Amino acid sequence: MDRYACSEAVSCMQAYYKVAMKVLVDNFSVLAVEKCILSDLAAILSPDIIINISDDEVNALAAESETSGLERRRATEELKTLQEGLKELNRFSRFRDAGDSTDDDEEEEEGAATPLGHSTPPSGESDHYKDTKNGTQSPVIAIAT
């Protein structure tokens, strides 16, 4: 049994060190590349050089590509269309809400669905349903204690 536990410990240790060695090599690679790039950064981005960059060079370095500009304009137009559609739907919703108010004297048919999807109680079963604030009916659940 001790031999098996030792074998497992050695296997786990070897797996850990294999992963740790890969991480170490990756970290050294990143550090070497960063050192090479960042060592000359001060000379590349000195204020004297930046001030002397022409407008054409700035546009070449930082300007939006034509395809991304087209995509941005298309997305902006689509957003505008969707926002206008949302406004129309909101206006329709307010109009519909105002038109939904029916007379309270009208009775619903037996078994008809209410706005919340509950059905009205069939005659003789009204004790199983309870009226809520908005006039709809929902089933009453009795919990035995």
Salt bridges, closest charged atoms under 4 A:
GLU64 OE1 - ARG72 NH2 3.03
GLU71 OE2 - ARG74 NH2 2.73
GLU78 OE1 - ARG74 NH1 2.67
GLU88 OE2 - ARG91 NH1 3.08
ASP127 OD1 - HIS128 NE2 3.88
